[in-house]
Structure formats: C-alpha cells, structure tokens
Amino acid sequence: MNVPELTDGWFQHAEQHDGDQIVRRGRPKSAAPSVSISLRIPPDVLDRRKSSGPGWQTRMVASFKSHAPKSKHA
C-alpha cells in the first residue's frame, strides 16, 4: 500500500474533520441565496455596467432592488 507524502499541498486539499463531521471550507451557505436567471439586456447597457469596474453585478442588483415595487407582504 502506498502512503501519500504529507506535503503542504496535501494538507491544503485534505478534508478537515470535527469528530465525524467534515468541516466545509469557503463561504457559508446563505439563508436567502440568490436565484440564477437568464435575462436579455441590450449590449450597450451591459457594456456600460461592465465598464464601471469590479462590483458591477452587485451594483446592478442594488439598482434592481431600488427600482422594484414594494411587496404587499413585507
């Protein structure tokens, strides 16, 4: 049986455990995750958004939120 060499790379990719539970890395799951959709936007509008630099998607969502009708159930 071959035992892997315990290099720094091996430890970086190894699963971490807390008892019997695997400790997941990365961003925690959101209580209200975003929904992926397909949306057709004119190329010039998309180009202007993208040209505003990093974070353009977050700013676009903020714009959608600020222009969305208020919910009757809120």
Secondary structure, DSSP 8 states (H G I E B T S, - for coil): -------HHHHHHS-EEETTEEE--SS---SS----------HHHHHHHHTT-TTHHHHHHHHHHHHS---TT-
